[in-house]
Amino acid sequence: MRRTDSVEIRFIGPAYNLAKATQAMKNLGFINSSETVPWKEAFPEYESRELPGMILSGARLREDLTQAQLAQMTGIPQGHISEMENGKRPIGKKHAQLFAKALNCGYKVFL
């Protein structure tokens, strides 16, 4: 789910219904945000500048595409995609928009 399509909600109620309420929300596709951690805590070995390339690689793999297939879909040379995934080349807004369309996500995740 794209970040722009999500919402955070909070409720106050009887403690004895917590488990039922939590399960009902999970059945609707919600996650307990208290169970998540910021990416910097989960992956301290990575720098912020490496994140767009990691996201690009992950989105490509999620769609079961090779770099060559993504290159064909976007018109971006495969070598450039490799460099972007490895943090050696910036993605830029124009390329981010092309990737977003090909990979079914919002373009801002690549910036």
URJO-V548948 format. One record per run of one state. SS is the DSSP state (helix for helix, strand for strand, loop for the rest). FROM is the first residue (numbers start at 1). TO is the last residue. If there is no record, write none. Layout:
# URJO-V548948
{{SS | FROM | TO} {SS | FROM | TO}}
This chain:
# URJO-V548948
{{loop | 1 | 2} {helix | 3 | 5} {loop | 6 | 14} {helix | 15 | 27} {loop | 28 | 32} {helix | 33 | 35} {loop | 36 | 38} {helix | 39 | 42} {loop | 43 | 47} {helix | 48 | 62} {loop | 63 | 66} {helix | 67 | 74} {loop | 75 | 77} {helix | 78 | 85} {loop | 86 | 91} {helix | 92 | 103} {loop | 104 | 106} {helix | 107 | 110} {loop | 111 | 111}}
